[in-house]
Amino acid sequence: MKVAIFTDVFLEVPGGIPSSINAQREYLEKAGISSVVFCPAQPGSKVPDGVFAVPSFKYFRPGGAPFAKRIAKVKRAILAAYPEFDFDVVHVHYEGACSLAGMQLARELKKPLVQTMHGREDVAAETNIPHPFKTLGGCLICFLHHFGVSHTIKIKRDNYLAPTVVRAKMWTLMVNHANFADVVITPSKHFEEKLRHYGVCKPFLVISNAISDEALRASFREAGLDFSKPEAREYDGSEPLRLFWNSRVSKEKRIMPLLSALTLIKLPVSLEVYGDGNELTKAERYARKHGLKVKFYGRVEHAEILKKMKKAQLSSVVSYGFDNQPMTILEARAMGLPTLVCDPDLLEVTGDGGILTAGPEPEKIVETLENIQRRPETIAKKSKECIKERDEVLQSVQIKKLIKLYNDLASKMLPK
């Protein structure tokens, strides 16, 4: 079997989606399924084996990421390199020009099409487009997307998840994008329910993102830990609570409310921040101004981050109404590290190793951290739950679901 994987976020881009795609590809190869990743790349950059760089802009790099040229040009380049396009399944992971090219090729060449819906593009657009241009930006993105996929469903503003024009436009994009596929994959059940609410009618599968078994074992070795006998985290309440951040330092991830909470809290807390993003400079200045015990490490190799988790006692993911299945939670679970979350939807991802705040506000975060200090045994208890459920986040476990789906689609069987 041969699979074509399309994504607009892969090379030169850190984060959960690229690492998830890479881990899936690695385990498909181990199972004897060959694959090619089609993605943008900076012109002239070195492209690894098994990856095809589609035509990309040289200077236009939104957020620092390479960006594919128009759909027709991407398709011509792919068919010139793969004139037979002899793939059994097309699996698309994003909503940009490269991914849209893959979706059109699948339809034109009658290939089974799988679409993984990774993220809440409505919140990302609402949060990151500058205020005076939000509505214009959302309308423009939606308008450009309809050249790749027809928008037969129009989402109107409502009091649920589309309270603004930009969010309604992005839900229009997401729903029509998903409905173009034969099968839709989501990493979490709560995201499937939201997509169904707005009109996605295709068969769904929930397949968790996962961690490479080998990468996890290597991180245990490098940290001096025994993978077969993981130790639960300990906290006795007398020392500073060691918090860990392993996410983009961006507005939608809400690092500023977490830092604000640290200015209000009375108990000693230290925080290590791994990652970069559009609020890194602002967060660094804020931490210095308030004398917070926070260290910022910027972008760090994935294996190094897993190793650094050894000393942490509590991971933190304080996004709200945005994330579907953050890889940082899965990594924390794999390392036996409990996770503090503000969004109740994310308890699906944390399993029994999650600690939910009473709300997203800094004061609620403080309240939860102070409760942990009063009941320090909570850390060990939640850590043991992470260890108990660790196999659920291993790629060797989750890849079996994806392989079964590919085989079913190649046999022209759709999941019910």
GUGUZA-31384 format. One line per 5 residues: number of its first residue (from 0); for each residue x, y, z of N, C-alpha, C. Coordinates in pm, whole numbers, plus 50000, padded with zeros to 5 digits. Each point is the difference from the previous one (the first is absolute). Last residue first. Example, Ala and Ser with C-alpha at 12.3 -4.5 7.8 and 13.67 -1.06 7.14 Angstrom:
BEGIN
1	51285 49775 50708 50082 50119 50006 49923 50109 50073 ~ 50029 49428 49993 49911 50119 50000 50090 50120 50000
***
This chain:
BEGIN
415	48139 50285 50952 49861 50036 50029 49997 50103 50112 ~ 50399 49914 49613 49958 49971 50137 49858 50047 50023 ~ 50163 49841 49511 49997 50118 50085 49962 49960 50142 ~ 50234 49743 49548 49909 49988 50115 50011 50127 50085 ~ 50258 49841 49590 49875 50074 49977 49895 49979 50109
410	50471 49859 49980 49902 49896 49963 49862 50059 49977 ~ 50350 50276 50140 50055 49938 49878 49907 49890 49948 ~ 49893 50202 50410 49976 50093 49888 50053 49943 49869 ~ 50079 49757 50397 49857 50001 49969 49971 50090 49880 ~ 50440 49992 50166 49967 49874 49936 49852 49994 49961
405	50147 50374 50247 50058 50000 49865 49964 49872 49925 ~ 49871 50026 50453 49923 50092 49917 50053 50000 49857 ~ 50242 49757 50316 49872 49933 49970 49914 50088 49911 ~ 50396 50187 50160 50028 49898 49899 49873 49926 49962 ~ 49977 50310 50352 50017 50069 49873 50025 49898 49887
400	49966 49844 50443 49869 50051 49956 50012 50064 49862 ~ 50392 49853 50217 49921 49885 49954 49864 50045 49948 ~ 50313 50298 50213 50020 49983 49855 49916 49885 49945 ~ 50028 50117 50477 49905 50078 49920 50012 49973 49850 ~ 50303 49786 50312 49862 49962 50030 49903 50070 49906
395	50463 50095 49982 49984 49860 49962 49858 49950 50026 ~ 50142 50437 50138 49968 49991 49858 49978 49856 49955 ~ 49898 50184 50504 50111 49948 49920 49957 49983 49855 ~ 49731 50139 50392 50061 50109 49925 50118 49953 49916 ~ 49740 49709 50291 49904 50066 49913 50063 50108 49914
390	50233 49754 50351 49995 49932 49870 49906 50068 49902 ~ 50047 50146 50468 50102 50043 49906 49988 49937 49862 ~ 49745 49998 50449 49936 50017 49869 50100 50027 49888 ~ 50135 49941 50460 49908 49889 49978 49942 50004 49857 ~ 50269 50356 50157 50081 49882 49974 49911 49880 49965
385	49791 50400 50135 50066 50018 49870 50076 49874 49961 ~ 49816 50015 50429 49897 49980 49899 50057 50016 49859 ~ 50276 50095 50366 49979 49855 49989 49892 49967 49897 ~ 50077 50451 50107 50114 49946 49926 49984 49849 49979 ~ 49693 50233 50274 49975 50024 49858 50112 49944 49913
380	50056 49968 50467 49880 49926 49961 49972 50015 49850 ~ 50350 50252 50199 50035 49858 49989 49881 49918 49951 ~ 49916 50457 50082 50097 49984 49892 50035 49853 49980 ~ 49723 50132 50365 49929 50002 49871 50096 49973 49884 ~ 50125 50067 50465 49993 49862 49954 49927 49988 49866
375	50038 50415 50253 50113 49969 49911 49999 49857 49947 ~ 49664 50359 50210 49989 49854 49984 50110 49954 49905 ~ 49987 50448 50118 49935 49949 50120 49984 49848 49997 ~ 50178 50222 49622 50095 50014 50112 49939 49946 50130 ~ 49727 50013 49621 50102 49895 49986 50101 50009 50114
370	49677 50334 49969 49938 49875 50045 50099 49885 49991 ~ 50127 50412 49824 50005 50004 50147 49933 49877 50061 ~ 49984 50055 49534 50139 49975 50041 50012 50001 50153 ~ 49582 50111 49813 50030 49859 49978 50142 49967 50046 ~ 49855 50451 50016 49922 49919 50094 50037 49852 49988
365	50181 50303 49686 50062 50014 50132 49929 49909 50101 ~ 49808 50033 49579 50124 49923 49991 50072 50002 50135 ~ 49624 50266 49956 49960 49860 50010 50122 49908 49989 ~ 50058 50466 49942 49962 49973 50139 49962 49854 50021 ~ 50093 50164 49556 50120 49982 50084 49967 49966 50145
360	49638 49858 49629 50058 50125 50050 50124 49972 50087 ~ 49689 49672 49785 50118 50041 49925 50071 50123 50056 ~ 49724 49621 50302 49969 50092 49892 50128 50045 49933 ~ 49995 49680 50353 49858 50034 50010 49956 50096 49890 ~ 50406 49639 49928 49975 50120 50079 49850 50028 50001
355	50242 49507 49938 49921 50106 49938 49985 50118 50095 ~ 50342 49562 49896 49952 50080 50113 49931 50123 49941 ~ 50155 49462 49816 49977 50144 49986 49949 50065 50127 ~ 50096 49518 49878 50117 50076 50046 49983 50150 49990 ~ 49698 49639 49850 49989 50022 50144 50120 50075 50057
350	49912 50087 49494 49962 49880 50073 49989 50033 50149 ~ 50107 50306 49624 50089 49973 50114 49973 49864 50064 ~ 49731 50161 49636 50137 49977 49955 50091 49962 50117 ~ 49545 50116 50070 49998 49884 49912 50141 49961 49959 ~ 49927 50395 50237 50007 49884 50090 49988 49870 49921
345	49951 50439 49805 50133 49938 49995 50017 49887 50100 ~ 49604 50282 49965 50010 49909 49885 50132 49922 50001 ~ 49912 50354 50319 49950 49867 50036 50003 49900 49886 ~ 50335 50421 50088 49889 49965 49912 49949 49860 50035 ~ 50385 50198 50207 49889 50091 50030 49873 49961 49925
340	50460 49707 50197 49925 50053 49885 49889 50091 50049 ~ 50489 49710 50153 49902 50100 50042 49930 50053 49875 ~ 50265 49509 50075 49984 50125 49926 49888 50085 50059 ~ 50392 49570 50139 49862 50052 49998 49993 50134 49927 ~ 50362 49598 49915 49991 50136 50053 49856 50049 49994
335	50242 49584 49829 49948 49991 50137 49983 50134 50067 ~ 50135 49900 49535 50110 50014 50095 49952 49992 50145 ~ 49696 49978 49634 50098 49896 49972 50115 50001 50100 ~ 49672 50340 50017 49945 49871 50043 50102 49889 49982 ~ 50116 50422 49833 50001 49999 50146 49946 49867 50054
330	49979 50070 49539 50139 49981 50043 50010 49995 50152 ~ 49584 50100 49812 50034 49861 49974 50143 49970 50044 ~ 49854 50443 50026 49930 49918 50100 50036 49853 49982 ~ 50163 50308 49685 50071 50017 50127 49932 49920 50112 ~ 49814 50032 49561 50104 49898 50013 50073 50012 50134
325	49482 50155 49922 50138 50049 49997 50102 49888 50020 ~ 49493 50036 49832 50080 49896 50064 50147 50043 49996 ~ 49645 50312 49916 49927 49875 49986 50073 49885 50066 ~ 49982 50578 50075 50072 49876 49969 49906 49881 49989 ~ 49809 50438 50105 50084 50002 49880 50056 49864 49965
320	49748 50187 50402 49915 50003 49882 50078 50001 49871 ~ 50312 50101 50368 49858 49986 50035 49915 50013 49874 ~ 50550 49907 50225 49913 50047 49892 49855 49973 50037 ~ 50412 49882 50255 49892 50088 50050 49917 50063 49888 ~ 50366 49601 50162 49937 50035 49872 49877 50082 50036
315	50468 49775 50265 49892 50100 49996 49955 50025 49856 ~ 50272 49613 50369 49995 50067 49870 49882 50097 49997 ~ 50297 49796 50427 49867 50027 49945 50014 50072 49866 ~ 50379 49848 50246 49898 49934 50083 49859 50018 49944 ~ 50557 49986 49800 49874 50072 50023 49906 49919 50088
310	50440 49859 49828 50004 50078 50124 49869 50069 50033 ~ 50066 49732 49595 50035 49917 50117 49987 50077 50130 ~ 49953 50172 49542 49880 49974 50079 50028 49921 50127 ~ 50325 50098 49655 49986 50104 50101 49877 49979 50089 ~ 50085 49714 49627 50098 49976 50105 49985 50101 50114
305	49736 50048 49616 49957 49882 50075 50096 49972 50115 ~ 50120 50342 49706 49885 50039 50082 49953 49883 50084 ~ 50337 49927 49681 50053 50073 50116 49886 50041 50093 ~ 49899 49798 49587 50058 49902 50091 50051 50066 50127 ~ 49834 50280 49652 49895 49922 50064 50056 49901 50103
300	50255 50464 49885 49976 49870 49936 49903 49916 50083 ~ 49959 50528 50037 50095 49897 50044 49965 49869 49930 ~ 49887 50576 50023 49980 49875 49927 50111 49901 50035 ~ 49928 50356 50374 49977 50011 49857 49976 49864 49936 ~ 50075 50130 50478 50103 49929 49925 49982 50011 49849
295	49874 50254 50509 49954 49980 49863 50114 49939 49919 ~ 49840 50043 50551 50110 49990 49904 49942 49970 49863 ~ 49830 50216 50514 49967 49937 49872 50123 50001 49911 ~ 49816 50193 50470 50101 49895 49987 49965 49915 49877 ~ 49883 50541 50085 49952 49862 50008 50114 49901 49980
290	49944 50517 50020 50094 49920 50077 49958 49855 50016 ~ 49799 50380 49744 49937 49956 50125 50089 49908 50082 ~ 50144 50181 49576 49941 50115 50070 49947 49960 50137 ~ 50162 49664 49703 50109 50083 50058 49943 50113 50084 ~ 49694 49733 49763 50063 49922 50107 50111 50077 50068
285	49792 50193 49623 49907 49995 50113 50063 49926 50118 ~ 50233 50009 49590 50000 50133 50063 49912 50001 50125 ~ 50002 49610 49738 50130 50019 50064 50006 50133 50074 ~ 49619 49905 49739 50003 49918 50120 50132 50017 50075 ~ 49948 50215 49583 49911 50060 50099 50004 49923 50132
280	50235 49821 49634 50064 50122 50048 49916 50068 50108 ~ 49813 49617 49792 50120 49967 50077 50065 50124 50058 ~ 49591 49922 49713 49996 50070 50129 50125 49974 50084 ~ 49907 49807 49556 49980 50144 49985 49990 50075 50132 ~ 50294 49544 49966 49873 50041 49943 49983 50149 50010
275	50298 49509 50181 49999 50141 49962 49866 50033 49937 ~ 50237 49607 50373 49921 50035 49884 50012 50148 49967 ~ 50046 49765 50486 50065 49951 49879 49907 50028 49882 ~ 50073 50149 50553 49921 50018 49879 50083 49956 49879 ~ 49956 49946 50578 50089 49990 49884 49915 50002 49874
270	49934 50159 50550 49943 49962 49870 50110 49997 49896 ~ 49881 50002 50584 50094 50028 49890 49937 49948 49871 ~ 49820 50160 50528 49982 49923 49877 50108 50040 49902 ~ 49809 50067 50555 50111 50008 49904 49978 49906 49882 ~ 49585 50238 50271 50095 49890 50017 50111 50011 49897
265	49638 50310 49999 50085 50018 50119 50103 49890 50015 ~ 49737 50239 49549 50009 49884 50088 50097 50025 50116 ~ 49901 50298 49620 49901 50005 50107 50022 49892 50106 ~ 50260 50050 49594 50021 50124 50076 49905 50007 50120 ~ 49974 49639 49693 50121 49988 50081 50032 50128 50077
260	49637 49985 49692 49970 49920 50119 50121 49989 50091 ~ 50054 50207 49584 49924 50085 50090 49966 49927 50129 ~ 50199 49758 49657 50098 50087 50065 49931 50095 50097 ~ 49721 49729 49744 50078 49916 50092 50103 50085 50074 ~ 49740 50207 49663 49922 49972 50121 50075 49911 50100
255	50220 50084 49587 49992 50118 50084 49908 49980 50121 ~ 50064 49669 49647 50104 50000 50103 49987 50121 50093 ~ 49706 49787 49616 49970 50073 50125 50110 49991 50105 ~ 49895 49837 49519 50042 49904 50103 49995 50063 50140 ~ 49905 50252 49604 49893 49903 50021 50035 49895 50104
250	50323 50336 49877 49885 50058 50067 49891 49898 50030 ~ 50506 49830 49976 49915 50081 49913 49872 50039 50073 ~ 50439 49695 50024 49980 50115 50090 49921 50103 49919 ~ 50006 49444 49950 50030 50129 49940 49977 50109 50104 ~ 50108 49564 50239 49903 50035 49897 50050 50126 49929
245	50116 49745 50445 50057 49947 49877 49899 50021 49887 ~ 50124 50109 50562 49923 50047 49884 50070 49951 49875 ~ 49982 49902 50576 50065 49977 49870 49906 50048 49890 ~ 50106 50047 50587 49910 49997 49885 50077 49992 49870 ~ 50085 49903 50548 50071 50016 49872 49901 49979 49884
240	49980 50170 50542 49937 49911 49905 50059 50028 49862 ~ 50259 50083 50476 49928 50065 49891 49942 49895 49905 ~ 50055 49827 50492 50091 50056 49900 49919 50075 49895 ~ 49789 49762 50353 50096 50087 50069 50095 50070 49904 ~ 49648 49667 49891 49942 50129 50038 50098 50094 50066
235	50061 49545 49791 49960 49998 50141 49946 50133 50051 ~ 50067 49666 49529 49998 50140 50046 49950 50001 50143 ~ 50158 49642 49548 49975 50025 50142 50002 50150 50027 ~ 49923 49607 49566 50052 50130 50047 49963 50019 50147 ~ 50069 49503 49783 49900 50106 50017 50068 50128 50050
230	50245 49613 49696 49977 50044 50138 49898 50114 50003 ~ 50103 49556 49647 49996 50146 50019 49965 50035 50144 ~ 50173 49572 49734 49960 50024 50138 49997 50151 50028 ~ 50116 49825 49572 49912 49892 50043 49949 50019 50142 ~ 50314 50304 49801 49874 50007 49928 49901 49895 50049
225	50400 50245 50271 49970 49868 49949 49862 50003 49936 ~ 50378 50417 50061 49880 49936 50052 49981 49864 49934 ~ 50326 50383 49920 50040 49907 50106 49883 49928 50064 ~ 50014 50312 49616 49966 50060 50129 50039 49910 50117 ~ 50059 49859 49553 50082 50120 50015 49975 50068 50133
220	49735 49621 49884 50141 49962 50018 50087 50122 50029 ~ 49548 50072 49895 50013 49937 50132 50146 49964 50027 ~ 49893 50162 49577 49995 50108 50098 50011 49946 50142 ~ 49977 49693 49644 50128 50071 49998 50002 50111 50104 ~ 49596 49764 49931 50100 49915 50067 50135 50070 50009
215	49663 50217 49757 49968 49998 50142 50101 49917 50079 ~ 50026 50012 49531 50038 50131 50056 49976 50003 50150 ~ 49860 49615 49768 50146 50009 50006 50046 50133 50060 ~ 49537 49925 49923 50049 49914 50108 50151 50015 50017 ~ 49680 50391 49808 50086 49892 49952 50054 49920 50118
210	49535 50260 50044 50144 50021 50014 50075 49880 49945 ~ 49482 50217 49868 50077 49910 50086 50149 50031 49994 ~ 49428 50142 49876 50141 50021 49971 50080 49916 50100 ~ 49510 49827 49903 50084 50089 50080 50134 50025 49932 ~ 49512 49889 49792 50131 49936 50011 50093 50098 50070
205	49454 49922 49857 50085 50069 50096 50128 49919 50014 ~ 49627 50047 49583 50079 49913 50086 50078 50088 50095 ~ 49535 50045 49641 50107 50049 50088 50073 49883 50064 ~ 49663 50121 49533 50039 49908 50107 50121 50055 50078 ~ 49691 50370 49772 50078 49886 49955 50033 49907 50116
200	49768 50442 49997 49916 49881 49994 50076 49875 49957 ~ 50022 50542 50218 50084 49897 49937 49925 49868 50009 ~ 49835 50433 50188 49958 49945 49871 50091 49902 49932 ~ 49996 50248 50449 49996 50100 49893 49980 49938 49861 ~ 50028 49727 50397 49901 50104 50031 49985 50097 49885
195	50340 49671 49986 49868 49946 49967 49891 50105 50023 ~ 50435 50108 50134 49990 49997 49853 49865 49946 49956 ~ 50096 49994 50460 49986 50139 49954 49985 50005 49847 ~ 50084 49583 50204 49865 50046 50033 49977 50143 49952 ~ 50433 49810 49955 49904 49936 49909 49860 50054 50025
190	50330 50126 50298 50010 50076 49876 49906 49940 49894 ~ 50038 49785 50418 49931 50128 50017 50008 50086 49874 ~ 50226 49576 50032 49856 49987 49981 49930 50135 50009 ~ 50516 49945 49831 49922 49998 50124 49851 49996 49967 ~ 50347 50014 49664 50078 49942 50109 49922 49990 50131
185	49804 49956 49482 50028 50102 50101 50080 49934 50111 ~ 49852 49900 49447 50064 49959 50125 50011 50122 50090 ~ 49684 49837 49548 50060 50108 50079 50056 49940 50128 ~ 49865 49827 49465 50003 49971 50143 50069 50114 50071 ~ 49914 50049 49546 49922 49878 50016 49985 49964 50147
180	50063 50523 49834 50071 49873 50014 49903 49882 50003 ~ 49872 50466 49991 50055 49964 49869 50063 49861 50004 ~ 49822 50234 50387 49898 49930 49922 50049 49959 49861 ~ 50275 50262 50297 49983 49864 50050 49902 49921 49914 ~ 50063 50454 49896 50126 49929 49980 49984 49854 50043
175	49650 50297 50087 50004 49962 49858 50127 49923 49967 ~ 49959 50164 50441 49892 49905 49972 50004 49954 49855 ~ 50308 50338 50148 50028 49869 50058 49895 49896 49962 ~ 49941 50458 49858 50117 49938 49938 50020 49857 50051 ~ 49667 50257 50204 49961 49969 49861 50113 49928 49929
170	50095 50171 50418 49921 49877 50011 49947 49959 49863 ~ 50226 50403 50022 50095 49889 50016 49927 49868 50023 ~ 49745 50398 49965 50068 49973 49873 50095 49881 50013 ~ 49790 50158 50389 49901 49935 49912 50063 49964 49866 ~ 50259 50249 50299 49987 49862 50045 49897 49924 49917
165	50067 50459 49913 50121 49925 49966 49987 49855 50044 ~ 49647 50299 50110 50006 49973 49856 50121 49914 49968 ~ 49808 49943 50490 50047 50113 49920 50005 49959 49854 ~ 49866 49695 50350 49937 50125 50042 50042 50122 49918 ~ 50022 49457 50008 50020 50096 49891 49936 50135 50033
160	49975 49595 50271 50143 50010 49969 50029 50100 49889 ~ 49558 50028 50244 50072 49880 50041 50150 50018 49973 ~ 49616 50295 49886 50045 50019 50138 50078 49878 50052 ~ 49974 50189 49471 49911 49943 50099 50058 50025 50139 ~ 50049 50104 49412 50035 50033 50138 49898 49940 50097
155	50052 49745 49538 49965 50135 50043 50040 50022 50146 ~ 50156 49664 49562 49975 50011 50143 49972 50146 50036 ~ 49953 49683 49537 50040 50131 50052 49962 50008 50148 ~ 50091 49606 49585 49940 50030 50129 50054 50135 50049 ~ 50151 49828 49593 49857 49977 49987 49924 50029 50129
150	50485 50102 49759 49935 50025 50128 49849 49988 49985 ~ 50455 49781 49723 49874 50075 49992 49937 50012 50139 ~ 50530 49960 49896 49888 49916 50043 49873 50084 49997 ~ 50399 50192 49839 50045 49862 50006 49888 49904 50030 ~ 49932 50468 49983 50052 49966 49867 50052 49856 49997
145	49846 50207 50402 49890 49946 49918 50044 49973 49857 ~ 50291 50204 50332 49984 49855 50019 49894 49943 49905 ~ 50077 50469 50023 50108 49930 49928 49983 49849 50011 ~ 49697 50269 50242 49982 50021 49857 50105 49924 49920 ~ 50037 50009 50471 49888 49917 49960 49977 50008 49848
140	50322 50285 50188 50045 49860 50011 49891 49905 49951 ~ 49887 50457 50023 50097 49974 49894 50047 49855 50002 ~ 49713 50155 50344 49928 49992 49873 50095 49966 49886 ~ 50189 50077 50424 49922 49877 49999 49926 49980 49870 ~ 50236 50406 50061 50091 49886 49989 49925 49868 49994
135	49755 50399 50073 50054 49997 49865 50088 49877 49980 ~ 49839 50076 50433 49891 49964 49910 50050 49988 49856 ~ 50322 50144 50323 49947 49867 50028 49894 49957 49899 ~ 50289 50417 50058 49991 49921 49876 49934 49863 50021 ~ 50101 50341 50345 49928 50074 49895 49974 49914 49876
130	50241 49797 50384 49861 50040 50022 49935 50073 49883 ~ 50393 49639 49915 49991 50129 50072 49858 50056 49998 ~ 50097 49474 49987 49988 50107 49901 49985 50133 50075 ~ 50026 49596 50253 50128 50044 49943 49990 50105 49891 ~ 49622 49788 50254 50102 50041 50096 50118 50070 49933
125	49633 49810 49750 49947 50104 50089 50109 50058 50088 ~ 50108 49628 49727 49980 50123 49921 49953 50115 50088 ~ 50047 49578 50204 50131 50047 49954 49988 50131 49922 ~ 49608 49774 50133 50063 50069 50113 50136 50056 49958 ~ 49770 49748 49679 49919 50118 50034 50065 50080 50113
120	50171 49579 49850 50045 50113 49919 49921 50127 50032 ~ 50109 49536 50251 49894 50100 50002 50047 50125 49927 ~ 50205 49484 49903 49994 50116 50087 49880 50090 49982 ~ 50125 49555 49774 50086 50013 50117 49959 50112 50094 ~ 49805 49645 49613 49971 50135 50046 50073 50019 50133
115	50066 49656 49559 50012 50018 50145 49976 50147 50034 ~ 49851 49673 49565 50037 50133 50049 50008 49998 50152 ~ 50003 49651 49530 49987 50014 50145 50042 50141 50038 ~ 49850 49706 49525 50052 50121 50063 49966 50004 50148 ~ 50060 49652 49522 49935 50022 50130 50068 50115 50074
110	50007 50003 49466 50072 49937 50110 49921 50022 50131 ~ 49946 50153 49500 49915 49899 50066 50077 49917 50104 ~ 50133 50395 49726 50059 49870 49967 49930 49886 50071 ~ 49860 50456 50063 50017 49988 49854 50049 49862 49960 ~ 49955 50109 50466 49871 49995 49933 50016 49974 49849
105	50391 50056 50257 49930 49879 50043 49866 49986 49928 ~ 50248 50393 49935 50059 49886 49930 49929 49870 50037 ~ 49876 50391 50231 49953 50003 49862 50055 49883 49919 ~ 50150 50054 50441 49859 49964 50000 49944 49997 49858 ~ 50445 50148 50067 49987 49856 50024 49856 49954 49996
100	50086 50460 49972 50047 49933 49878 49987 49849 50014 ~ 49914 50260 50376 49890 50009 49905 50037 49936 49866 ~ 50334 50034 50329 49900 49902 50039 49881 50002 49904 ~ 50332 50324 49934 50057 49867 49976 49896 49893 50032 ~ 49887 50453 50093 50003 49969 49856 50055 49861 49971
95	49795 50054 50490 50064 50096 49910 50008 49948 49857 ~ 49838 49786 50432 49899 50068 49918 50058 50102 49903 ~ 50154 49490 50258 49992 50144 50024 49903 50062 49900 ~ 50146 49526 50018 50010 50043 50139 49984 50150 50023 ~ 49896 49526 49648 50027 50144 50007 49991 50047 50145
90	50063 49533 49671 49970 50044 50137 50045 50144 50014 ~ 49886 49586 49606 50050 50137 50022 49954 50043 50139 ~ 50090 49492 49742 49921 50087 50086 50066 50137 50006 ~ 50176 49669 49714 49875 49931 50031 49905 50086 50081 ~ 50389 50141 49618 49976 49989 50144 49863 49935 50023
85	50291 50147 49583 49958 49864 50034 49987 49979 50152 ~ 50085 50360 49616 49941 50027 50131 49941 49869 50057 ~ 50242 50107 49572 49901 49895 50022 49918 50026 50126 ~ 50355 50295 49880 49898 50002 49894 49893 49894 50017 ~ 50356 50264 50301 49929 49873 50020 49888 49990 49895
80	50288 50373 49985 50088 49909 50073 49940 49862 50017 ~ 49749 50339 49790 50123 49988 49921 50097 49901 50066 ~ 49601 50113 50222 49975 49906 49890 50121 49988 49906 ~ 50023 50310 50361 49985 49864 50053 49982 49900 49887 ~ 50016 50460 49892 50130 49953 50046 49993 49856 50051
75	49598 50214 49875 50085 49975 49882 50136 49944 50042 ~ 49702 50140 50343 49955 49876 49934 50087 49967 49879 ~ 50077 50410 50222 50039 49887 50085 49962 49868 49933 ~ 49856 50394 49798 50144 49983 49983 50052 49884 50083 ~ 49545 50123 50038 50027 49944 49867 50149 49975 49979
70	49854 50216 50408 49965 49858 49991 50039 49939 49866 ~ 50282 50421 50186 49860 49972 49970 49978 49852 49967 ~ 50419 50083 50306 49943 50086 49897 49860 49950 49963 ~ 50232 49925 50496 49986 49946 49864 49940 50104 49905 ~ 50313 50074 50453 49861 50011 49955 49991 49958 49854
65	50332 49977 50496 49991 50003 49853 49855 49990 49955 ~ 50114 50224 50479 49984 49869 49938 49999 50012 49847 ~ 50014 50363 50339 50130 49936 49981 49994 49866 49931 ~ 49626 50305 50081 50041 49933 50124 50133 49930 49989 ~ 49839 50105 49541 49918 50040 50116 50037 49920 50124
60	50249 50119 49540 50009 49894 50102 49919 50041 50123 ~ 50178 50152 49474 49874 50003 50076 49999 49882 50096 ~ 50361 50056 49694 50003 50105 50102 49873 50007 50083 ~ 50071 49665 49653 50133 50020 50056 49997 50097 50117 ~ 49604 49648 49824 50048 50137 49990 50135 50015 50069
55	49846 49526 49781 49972 50085 50116 50058 50138 49979 ~ 49878 49469 49765 50041 50139 49974 49955 50093 50112 ~ 50072 49505 50157 49917 50061 49896 50048 50143 49976 ~ 50257 49549 50195 49976 50142 50023 49922 50059 49883 ~ 50044 49490 50223 50002 50073 49874 49964 50145 50029
50	50204 49538 50285 49927 50127 50003 50013 50067 49864 ~ 50226 49592 50125 49860 49974 50031 49915 50124 50009 ~ 50512 50064 50093 49940 49893 49919 49856 49978 50044 ~ 50186 50490 50098 50034 49861 50032 49934 49900 49907 ~ 50165 50515 49899 49876 49926 50024 50035 49854 50027
45	50243 50523 50011 50021 49857 49986 49873 49926 50040 ~ 49995 50508 49788 50028 49928 50124 50014 49851 49973 ~ 49880 50343 49669 50143 49980 50022 50034 49924 50126 ~ 49535 50244 49988 50077 49969 49879 50149 49991 50031 ~ 49633 49885 50369 50073 50118 49956 50082 49964 49877
40	49559 49725 50086 50136 50009 50055 50064 50127 49947 ~ 49482 49696 50036 50084 50114 49961 50138 49990 50064 ~ 49733 49542 49896 49989 50116 50088 50082 50116 49945 ~ 49857 49433 49974 50002 50116 49910 49975 50124 50087 ~ 50177 49467 50089 49940 50121 50056 50016 50114 49900
35	49974 49436 49958 50071 50122 49960 49925 50117 50061 ~ 50047 49421 50087 49929 50128 49997 50091 50109 49949 ~ 49914 49412 50091 50084 50111 49956 49917 50127 49990 ~ 49966 49536 50300 49919 50091 49919 50087 50119 49962 ~ 50118 49626 50301 50011 49966 49859 49915 50085 49909
30	50079 50035 50487 49897 49902 49969 50000 49961 49852 ~ 50294 50331 50167 50032 49877 50074 49901 49889 49969 ~ 49921 50429 49822 50114 49937 49934 50037 49869 50069 ~ 49673 50263 50201 49948 49942 49877 50112 49927 49925 ~ 50115 50247 50378 49942 49870 50034 49928 49936 49883
25	50202 50430 49950 50104 49908 50046 49941 49860 50025 ~ 49706 50355 49901 50074 49956 49881 50106 49897 50037 ~ 49760 50207 50349 49914 49910 49924 50075 49943 49879 ~ 50217 50328 50251 49993 49874 50075 49912 49900 49927 ~ 50032 50433 49820 50128 49931 49988 49997 49866 50072
20	49627 50287 50033 50012 49946 49864 50128 49918 49987 ~ 49939 50229 50405 49902 49893 49987 50011 49933 49862 ~ 50260 50381 50088 50054 49885 50072 49905 49881 49992 ~ 49863 50414 49799 50114 49939 49933 50054 49876 50071 ~ 49643 50233 50216 49959 49940 49873 50119 49939 49926
15	50074 50237 50418 49933 49872 50013 49965 49934 49868 ~ 50423 50347 50026 49862 49995 50050 49940 49862 49992 ~ 50393 50332 49717 49984 49916 50119 49854 49992 50040 ~ 50246 50089 49511 49893 50046 50089 49993 49906 50121 ~ 50276 49948 49595 50039 50128 50060 49896 50054 50097
10	49802 49628 49695 50142 50038 50005 50018 50139 50061 ~ 49541 49874 50013 50087 49884 50023 50146 50043 50012 ~ 49473 50165 49853 50082 50024 50118 50083 49875 50026 ~ 49676 50021 49656 50065 50131 49981 50089 50035 50117 ~ 49841 49501 49772 49990 50092 50113 50067 50132 49964
5	49865 49449 49819 50007 50142 49965 49984 50086 50125 ~ 50126 49463 49818 49966 50083 50116 50020 50146 49961 ~ 49928 49481 49762 50042 50139 49978 49951 50085 50115 ~ 50110 49442 49944 49914 50109 50049 50064 50134 49967 ~ 49998 49426 49875 50073 50126 49989 49906 50116 50032
0	50070 49408 50043 49915 50120 50000 50088 50124 50000
***
